[in-house]
């Protein structure tokens, strides 16, 4: 059997963001109907700042199972490489044959932002016009592409560790989005204070977003911290927010944004008001009033990757 392999270039040419948002809607709709099985990822330390992860899932709706094998080496930026590198393998549920392998780095980049866009569409105020990006890497670019598909964004503020990085991001993207005003910020509070939608997309292990900065009615996509020892949101930010997750098990075991305030006694387990499947299906209402601060805690799920890969292998 000839093995089908889809390269990063092929993934990027076929899996556009709008299509991926639709696929992610299918994923969480299937979750709500009990037609999706996702296992908590296994993570193995390789070295300081380096981990290897295995993320398995069974997708009855596509009659496949599969897994993403991924490394997260945050030292890679100094080498000009992505921090996350990997593959997604897809197998038949019928006979167990390997159907193909897709580049996992590109799928991860696209589907992560697509899930945030899906959450934003269900949680953010309809009149949201100002978006903040905390972090200027791949996910900042992808979240810009994704969120602008679900909200009419007129202004983007960005904070990176240096003002020069923020300015480069704005220069890079303003021609592609001529109707959006891009504002590089020297400090994070200035980027956050007027934002309707806030995306934290950093590798930080300590808070970069503080509740005191977040205005009433804002929506937060907490994306970057995917280990229980790491957090991007401070305790006040979590306490003030109506919290929703992509998956209960992932949030309770991996989300430092949630685990730290829980261990401090600032919140209880009841602070998680629902998962994205419940929100998408209408079983849970994310926003009860315009002044609510909503927060989507995204850990990333294997089923998201496998569904994307299964779709790609059919093209």
C-alpha positions as CSV (number, residue, x, y, z in Angstrom):
1,X,0.0,0.0,0.0
2,X,1.3,3.4,-1.0
3,X,1.3,5.7,2.0
4,X,-0.3,9.0,1.5
5,X,1.5,11.9,3.1
6,X,0.3,15.5,3.0
7,X,3.0,18.1,3.5
8,X,2.8,21.5,5.2
9,X,2.4,23.2,1.9
10,X,-0.5,20.9,0.8
11,X,-2.3,21.3,4.2
12,X,-2.1,25.1,3.9
13,X,-3.3,25.1,0.3
14,X,-6.3,22.9,1.0
15,X,-7.4,23.7,4.6
16,X,-8.6,27.3,4.5
17,X,-9.7,28.9,7.8
18,X,-13.4,29.1,6.9
19,X,-13.5,25.4,6.1
20,X,-11.7,24.6,9.3
21,X,-14.1,26.5,11.4
22,X,-16.9,24.5,9.8
23,X,-15.0,21.2,10.6
24,X,-14.6,22.3,14.2
25,X,-18.3,23.1,14.5
26,X,-18.9,19.5,13.3
27,X,-16.4,18.2,16.0
28,X,-18.2,19.9,18.9
29,X,-21.6,19.1,17.5
30,X,-20.6,15.4,17.5
31,X,-19.3,15.8,21.0
32,X,-22.6,17.1,22.1
33,X,-24.3,14.1,20.5
34,X,-21.9,11.6,22.1
35,X,-20.4,10.7,18.8
36,X,-16.8,11.6,19.5
37,X,-14.2,10.0,21.8
38,X,-11.1,12.0,22.9
39,X,-8.4,10.9,25.3
40,X,-6.3,13.1,27.5
41,X,-2.9,13.7,25.9
42,X,0.2,12.0,27.3
43,X,3.1,14.3,27.7
44,X,6.7,13.3,28.2
45,X,9.5,15.8,29.2
46,X,12.4,15.6,26.9
47,X,14.5,18.4,28.4
48,X,14.0,21.8,30.0
49,X,11.4,23.6,27.9
50,X,10.9,20.5,25.6
51,X,8.1,18.0,25.6
52,X,6.9,15.1,23.4
53,X,3.1,14.6,23.3
54,X,0.8,11.8,22.1
55,X,-2.9,12.8,21.4
56,X,-5.3,9.9,20.4
57,X,-8.9,10.1,19.3
58,X,-11.6,8.0,17.8
59,X,-13.9,9.6,15.3
60,X,-17.0,7.4,14.7
61,X,-18.6,10.0,12.4
62,X,-15.7,9.5,10.0
63,X,-15.1,5.8,10.7
64,X,-11.5,6.6,11.6
65,X,-9.2,6.7,14.6
66,X,-5.9,8.4,14.9
67,X,-3.3,10.4,16.8
68,X,-1.2,13.4,16.7
69,X,2.5,13.0,17.7
70,X,3.9,16.4,18.5
71,X,6.9,18.0,20.1
72,X,6.8,21.4,21.8
73,X,10.3,22.9,21.9
74,X,10.0,26.5,22.9
75,X,13.7,27.0,22.3
76,X,13.1,26.4,18.6
77,X,12.4,30.1,17.8
78,X,16.1,30.8,18.2
79,X,16.7,28.3,15.4
80,X,14.1,29.8,13.1
81,X,11.8,26.7,13.6
82,X,8.2,26.5,14.9
83,X,7.9,25.6,18.6
84,X,5.4,22.9,17.7
85,X,6.3,20.2,15.2
86,X,4.5,16.9,14.5
87,X,2.3,14.6,12.4
88,X,-1.2,13.4,12.5
89,X,-1.8,9.7,11.5
90,X,-5.3,8.4,10.5
91,X,-6.4,4.8,10.6
92,X,-9.5,3.0,9.4
93,X,-12.0,1.9,12.1
94,X,-13.0,-0.9,9.7
95,X,-9.7,-2.8,9.1
96,X,-7.1,-0.8,11.0
97,X,-5.2,0.2,8.0
98,X,-3.2,3.4,8.0
99,X,-5.0,5.8,5.6
100,X,-2.4,8.5,5.6
101,X,-0.3,11.0,7.5
102,X,-0.5,14.8,7.5
103,X,1.8,17.5,8.6
104,X,0.7,18.2,12.2
105,X,2.4,21.6,12.6
106,X,0.2,23.3,9.9
107,X,-3.0,21.5,11.1
108,X,-2.3,22.6,14.7
109,X,-1.8,26.2,13.7
110,X,-5.0,26.4,11.7
111,X,-7.4,24.3,13.9
112,X,-6.3,26.1,17.1
113,X,-7.4,29.5,15.8
114,X,-10.5,27.9,14.1
115,X,-11.7,26.6,17.5
116,X,-11.2,30.1,19.1
117,X,-13.2,31.6,16.3
118,X,-16.0,29.1,16.9
119,X,-16.0,29.9,20.6
120,X,-15.8,33.6,19.9
121,X,-18.8,33.4,17.5
122,X,-20.9,31.8,20.3
123,X,-19.5,33.9,23.3
124,X,-18.4,37.3,22.2
125,X,-20.8,40.2,21.9
126,X,-22.1,40.6,18.3
127,X,-20.9,44.3,18.3
128,X,-17.3,43.4,19.1
129,X,-15.0,45.6,17.0
130,X,-11.7,45.8,18.9
131,X,-9.5,42.8,19.2
132,X,-6.3,42.4,21.3
133,X,-3.5,40.0,20.5
134,X,-1.1,39.2,23.4
135,X,1.8,37.5,21.6
136,X,2.9,37.9,18.0
137,X,3.8,34.4,16.8
138,X,2.0,32.0,14.5
139,X,-1.1,31.9,16.6
140,X,-1.4,35.6,16.6
141,X,-1.5,35.6,12.8
142,X,-3.9,32.7,12.7
143,X,-6.2,34.2,15.3
144,X,-6.3,37.4,13.2
145,X,-7.3,35.4,10.2
146,X,-9.9,33.4,12.2
147,X,-11.6,36.0,14.4
148,X,-12.1,38.4,11.5
149,X,-14.2,35.8,9.8
150,X,-16.7,35.8,12.7
151,X,-16.7,39.4,13.9
152,X,-16.4,42.7,12.0
153,X,-13.1,43.8,13.6
154,X,-12.1,47.4,13.0
155,X,-9.1,47.7,15.3
156,X,-6.4,45.3,16.4
157,X,-4.1,46.1,19.3
158,X,-1.0,43.9,19.9
159,X,1.5,43.5,22.7
160,X,4.7,41.5,22.3
161,X,7.7,41.3,24.7
162,X,9.2,44.2,22.7
163,X,7.6,47.1,20.9
164,X,9.7,46.3,17.8
165,X,8.0,42.9,17.6
166,X,4.6,44.5,17.9
167,X,5.5,47.0,15.2
168,X,6.7,44.3,12.8
169,X,3.5,42.4,13.3
170,X,1.4,45.4,12.4
171,X,3.6,46.2,9.3
172,X,3.3,42.6,8.1
173,X,-0.5,42.4,8.3
174,X,-1.9,45.9,7.6
175,X,-1.8,45.6,3.8
176,X,-3.8,42.3,4.0
177,X,-6.4,44.0,6.2
178,X,-6.7,47.5,4.9
179,X,-10.0,48.2,6.7
180,X,-8.4,47.4,10.1
181,X,-6.4,49.8,12.2
182,X,-3.4,48.1,13.7
183,X,-1.9,49.5,17.0
184,X,1.3,48.2,18.4
185,X,1.5,48.8,22.2
186,X,4.5,49.3,24.4
187,X,2.7,47.7,27.4
188,X,0.1,45.0,27.7
189,X,-2.5,47.0,29.7
190,X,-2.8,49.5,26.9
191,X,-3.4,46.7,24.4
192,X,-6.1,45.1,26.6
193,X,-8.1,47.9,28.2
194,X,-10.5,48.8,25.3
195,X,-10.6,45.3,23.7
196,X,-13.8,43.5,23.1
197,X,-12.0,40.2,22.2
198,X,-8.7,39.3,23.9
199,X,-6.5,36.4,22.6
200,X,-3.6,35.2,24.8
201,X,-1.3,33.3,22.5
202,X,2.0,33.2,24.3
203,X,4.3,30.5,25.7
204,X,4.4,32.3,29.1
205,X,4.4,30.3,32.3
206,X,3.3,33.4,34.4
207,X,0.3,35.7,33.9
208,X,0.4,38.2,31.1
209,X,-3.3,39.1,31.3
210,X,-4.7,40.7,34.5
211,X,-8.3,40.9,35.4
212,X,-8.0,44.5,36.5
213,X,-7.4,45.4,32.8
214,X,-10.3,43.6,31.3
215,X,-13.4,45.7,30.6
216,X,-17.0,44.6,31.1
217,X,-18.4,42.7,28.2
218,X,-15.1,41.4,26.9
219,X,-14.5,37.9,25.6
220,X,-11.1,36.1,26.2
221,X,-9.6,33.2,24.3
222,X,-7.0,31.7,26.6
223,X,-4.9,29.7,24.2
224,X,-1.2,29.6,25.0
225,X,-0.9,27.9,28.4
226,X,-1.4,24.2,27.9
227,X,0.2,22.7,31.0
228,X,-0.9,22.8,34.6
229,X,2.3,24.6,35.7
230,X,1.7,27.4,33.2
231,X,-0.8,30.2,33.1
232,X,-1.5,33.4,31.1
233,X,-4.4,34.7,33.1
234,X,-4.1,35.9,36.7
235,X,-6.6,34.8,39.4
236,X,-8.7,37.9,39.3
237,X,-9.2,37.5,35.6
238,X,-10.4,33.9,36.1
239,X,-12.7,34.9,39.0
240,X,-14.3,37.7,37.0
241,X,-15.0,35.5,33.9
242,X,-17.7,33.1,33.0
243,X,-15.5,30.1,32.2
244,X,-16.0,27.6,29.4
245,X,-13.5,25.0,28.2
246,X,-13.0,22.8,25.1
247,X,-13.0,19.7,27.3
248,X,-13.6,19.1,31.0
249,X,-10.9,16.6,31.5
250,X,-8.3,18.7,29.7
251,X,-9.2,21.8,31.6
252,X,-9.1,20.1,35.0
253,X,-5.8,18.3,34.4
254,X,-3.9,20.7,32.1
255,X,-5.1,24.3,32.3
256,X,-3.0,26.3,34.7
257,X,-5.2,29.3,34.2
258,X,-7.9,27.3,36.0
259,X,-5.8,25.1,38.3
260,X,-3.9,27.9,40.0
261,X,-7.0,29.8,41.2
262,X,-8.7,26.5,42.1
263,X,-5.8,25.5,44.4
264,X,-5.8,29.0,45.9
265,X,-9.4,28.6,46.8
266,X,-10.5,31.6,44.7
267,X,-12.8,29.4,42.6
268,X,-14.4,26.0,42.9
269,X,-14.9,23.3,40.2
270,X,-18.3,24.7,39.6
271,X,-16.6,27.7,38.0
272,X,-16.4,25.8,34.7
273,X,-19.9,26.5,33.4
274,X,-19.8,24.3,30.4
275,X,-17.7,23.0,27.5
276,X,-17.8,24.2,23.9
277,X,-19.9,21.3,22.8
278,X,-22.6,22.3,25.3
279,X,-22.4,25.9,24.1
280,X,-22.5,25.1,20.4
281,X,-25.4,22.7,20.8
282,X,-27.4,25.4,22.8
283,X,-27.5,23.3,26.0
284,X,-25.6,26.0,27.9
285,X,-25.8,29.8,27.4
286,X,-22.4,31.4,27.4
287,X,-23.3,35.1,27.7
288,X,-26.3,36.0,29.9
289,X,-25.9,39.8,29.6
290,X,-23.8,42.3,27.6
291,X,-21.6,43.1,30.7
292,X,-20.5,39.5,31.2
293,X,-16.8,38.7,30.7
294,X,-16.6,35.3,29.0
295,X,-13.5,33.1,28.8
296,X,-12.8,30.2,26.6
297,X,-10.0,28.0,27.9
298,X,-8.5,26.1,25.0
299,X,-6.2,23.2,25.6
300,X,-6.4,21.6,22.1
301,X,-7.9,18.2,21.5
302,X,-6.8,15.3,19.4
303,X,-10.2,14.9,17.7
304,X,-9.7,18.4,16.2
305,X,-6.5,17.3,14.6
306,X,-7.7,13.9,13.4
307,X,-10.9,15.3,11.9
308,X,-8.8,17.8,9.9
309,X,-6.4,15.1,8.8
310,X,-9.3,12.8,7.7
311,X,-10.9,15.6,5.7
312,X,-7.5,16.4,4.1
313,X,-6.8,12.8,3.1
314,X,-10.1,12.7,1.2
315,X,-9.3,15.7,-0.9
